[in-house]
């Protein structure tokens, strides 16, 4: 991902702020959300006690009347 950034500088030439286009800002937010989801999934896999496949889950939910 390439982000085009401009900088606002102070009177001594020190970078003080970053200016992004709305498009780049939204892309950056989406990237961070995806990264957070990936880390959450990794944590869930590491702490999970067991998984069942989707077909079995679907069958159980139908038997419980929670899925039609």
RAQUIDA-V312479 format. One record per pair of residues at least 24 apart in sequence whose C-alpha atoms are under 10 Angstrom apart, sorted by sequence separation. I is the first residue (numbers start at 1). GAP is how many residues later the second one is. D is the distance in Angstrom with one decimal. If there is no record, write none. Layout:
i gap d
I GAP D
I GAP D
//
This chain:
i gap d
3 24 8.7
2 25 9.8
3 25 8.1
1 26 8.7
2 26 9.7
1 27 8.7
1 30 9.0
//
